[in-house]
């Protein structure tokens, strides 16, 4: 799965799970990378495509995530990332 699509799926899932919190794509990616490990994905994510999205986001290099988020911001899909993805 390509990284921009994975980011969108992870962000949408995060917003669905916590509808009262206005997560940006950047917020959702950082939350996933901070709170999940690969083994968690198999235990808590039933949907195959969503599982692949989380795996893609967790496996991505921080610079690649930052670039993908910035690209989304430039084309109007997401607010600009306020900070670089934590390494």
Short mmCIF file of the C-alpha atoms (twelve columns), coordinates in Angstrom:
data_MODEL
# 
_entry.id   MODEL 
# 
loop_
_atom_site.group_PDB 
_atom_site.id 
_atom_site.type_symbol 
_atom_site.label_atom_id 
_atom_site.label_alt_id 
_atom_site.label_comp_id 
_atom_site.label_asym_id 
_atom_site.label_seq_id 
_atom_site.Cartn_x 
_atom_site.Cartn_y 
_atom_site.Cartn_z 
_atom_site.pdbx_PDB_model_num 
ATOM 1  C CA . UNK A 1  0.000   0.000  0.000  1 
ATOM 2  C CA . UNK A 2  1.309   3.463  -0.808 1 
ATOM 3  C CA . UNK A 3  2.108   5.729  2.118  1 
ATOM 4  C CA . UNK A 4  -0.324  8.601  1.372  1 
ATOM 5  C CA . UNK A 5  -3.239  6.157  1.160  1 
ATOM 6  C CA . UNK A 6  -2.124  4.446  4.361  1 
ATOM 7  C CA . UNK A 7  -1.957  7.789  6.168  1 
ATOM 8  C CA . UNK A 8  -5.493  8.640  5.039  1 
ATOM 9  C CA . UNK A 9  -6.850  5.268  6.217  1 
ATOM 10 C CA . UNK A 10 -5.096  5.448  9.594  1 
ATOM 11 C CA . UNK A 11 -6.282  9.021  10.114 1 
ATOM 12 C CA . UNK A 12 -9.870  8.167  9.212  1 
ATOM 13 C CA . UNK A 13 -9.824  5.163  11.555 1 
ATOM 14 C CA . UNK A 14 -8.424  7.311  14.365 1 
ATOM 15 C CA . UNK A 15 -11.106 9.965  13.833 1 
ATOM 16 C CA . UNK A 16 -13.801 7.249  13.798 1 
ATOM 17 C CA . UNK A 17 -12.529 5.753  17.054 1 
ATOM 18 C CA . UNK A 18 -12.321 9.170  18.767 1 
ATOM 19 C CA . UNK A 19 -14.938 11.383 17.099 1 
ATOM 20 C CA . UNK A 20 -14.747 14.082 19.773 1 
ATOM 21 C CA . UNK A 21 -11.075 14.786 19.039 1 
ATOM 22 C CA . UNK A 22 -10.287 16.601 15.771 1 
ATOM 23 C CA . UNK A 23 -7.231  14.568 14.763 1 
ATOM 24 C CA . UNK A 24 -5.262  15.797 11.776 1 
ATOM 25 C CA . UNK A 25 -3.520  13.208 9.626  1 
ATOM 26 C CA . UNK A 26 -0.265  14.163 11.334 1 
ATOM 27 C CA . UNK A 27 -1.805  13.727 14.799 1 
ATOM 28 C CA . UNK A 28 -3.198  10.320 13.858 1 
ATOM 29 C CA . UNK A 29 0.125   9.104  12.462 1 
ATOM 30 C CA . UNK A 30 2.012   10.249 15.520 1 
ATOM 31 C CA . UNK A 31 -0.536  8.620  17.829 1 
ATOM 32 C CA . UNK A 32 -0.309  5.317  15.955 1 
ATOM 33 C CA . UNK A 33 3.494   5.333  15.990 1 
ATOM 34 C CA . UNK A 34 3.574   6.226  19.674 1 
ATOM 35 C CA . UNK A 35 0.879   3.815  20.880 1 
ATOM 36 C CA . UNK A 36 1.069   0.756  18.623 1 
ATOM 37 C CA . UNK A 37 3.525   -1.940 17.708 1 
ATOM 38 C CA . UNK A 38 3.140   -4.420 14.849 1 
ATOM 39 C CA . UNK A 39 1.822   -7.163 17.145 1 
ATOM 40 C CA . UNK A 40 -0.988  -4.855 18.332 1 
ATOM 41 C CA . UNK A 41 -2.272  -4.459 14.801 1 
ATOM 42 C CA . UNK A 42 -3.044  -8.147 14.429 1 
ATOM 43 C CA . UNK A 43 -4.870  -8.204 17.759 1 
ATOM 44 C CA . UNK A 44 -7.009  -5.072 17.351 1 
ATOM 45 C CA . UNK A 45 -7.511  -4.434 13.613 1 
ATOM 46 C CA . UNK A 46 -9.818  -6.891 11.881 1 
ATOM 47 C CA . UNK A 47 -9.975  -5.288 8.433  1 
ATOM 48 C CA . UNK A 48 -7.164  -6.448 6.134  1 
ATOM 49 C CA . UNK A 49 -6.805  -3.145 4.247  1 
ATOM 50 C CA . UNK A 50 -6.749  -1.146 7.468  1 
ATOM 51 C CA . UNK A 51 -4.221  -3.558 8.962  1 
ATOM 52 C CA . UNK A 52 -2.014  -3.033 5.887  1 
ATOM 53 C CA . UNK A 53 -2.379  0.738  6.310  1 
ATOM 54 C CA . UNK A 54 -1.215  0.595  9.918  1 
ATOM 55 C CA . UNK A 55 1.686   -1.684 8.968  1 
ATOM 56 C CA . UNK A 56 2.725   0.762  6.237  1 
ATOM 57 C CA . UNK A 57 2.594   3.748  8.599  1 
ATOM 58 C CA . UNK A 58 4.472   1.966  11.382 1 
ATOM 59 C CA . UNK A 59 7.158   0.680  9.017  1 
ATOM 60 C CA . UNK A 60 7.723   3.993  7.219  1 
ATOM 61 C CA . UNK A 61 10.809  6.089  7.784  1 
ATOM 62 C CA . UNK A 62 10.114  9.358  9.643  1 
ATOM 63 C CA . UNK A 63 11.390  11.438 6.717  1 
ATOM 64 C CA . UNK A 64 9.047   9.608  4.335  1 
ATOM 65 C CA . UNK A 65 6.092   10.255 6.644  1 
ATOM 66 C CA . UNK A 66 6.967   13.929 6.925  1 
ATOM 67 C CA . UNK A 67 7.261   14.236 3.142  1 
ATOM 68 C CA . UNK A 68 3.924   12.480 2.559  1 
ATOM 69 C CA . UNK A 69 2.152   14.673 5.112  1 
ATOM 70 C CA . UNK A 70 3.651   17.808 3.596  1 
ATOM 71 C CA . UNK A 71 2.590   16.686 0.125  1 
ATOM 72 C CA . UNK A 72 -0.969  16.151 1.352  1 
ATOM 73 C CA . UNK A 73 -0.934  19.647 2.847  1 
ATOM 74 C CA . UNK A 74 0.243   21.170 -0.422 1 
ATOM 75 C CA . UNK A 75 -2.588  19.621 -2.384 1 
ATOM 76 C CA . UNK A 76 -5.125  20.644 0.226  1 
ATOM 77 C CA . UNK A 77 -5.886  17.254 1.733  1 
ATOM 78 C CA . UNK A 78 -4.607  18.119 5.186  1 
ATOM 79 C CA . UNK A 79 -3.437  21.017 7.295  1 
ATOM 80 C CA . UNK A 80 0.355   21.413 7.238  1 
ATOM 81 C CA . UNK A 81 2.137   19.206 9.733  1 
ATOM 82 C CA . UNK A 82 3.114   21.443 12.611 1 
ATOM 83 C CA . UNK A 83 6.068   19.363 13.598 1 
ATOM 84 C CA . UNK A 84 8.279   16.732 12.080 1 
ATOM 85 C CA . UNK A 85 7.363   13.151 12.853 1 
ATOM 86 C CA . UNK A 86 9.174   11.986 15.953 1 
ATOM 87 C CA . UNK A 87 12.035  9.663  15.179 1 
# 
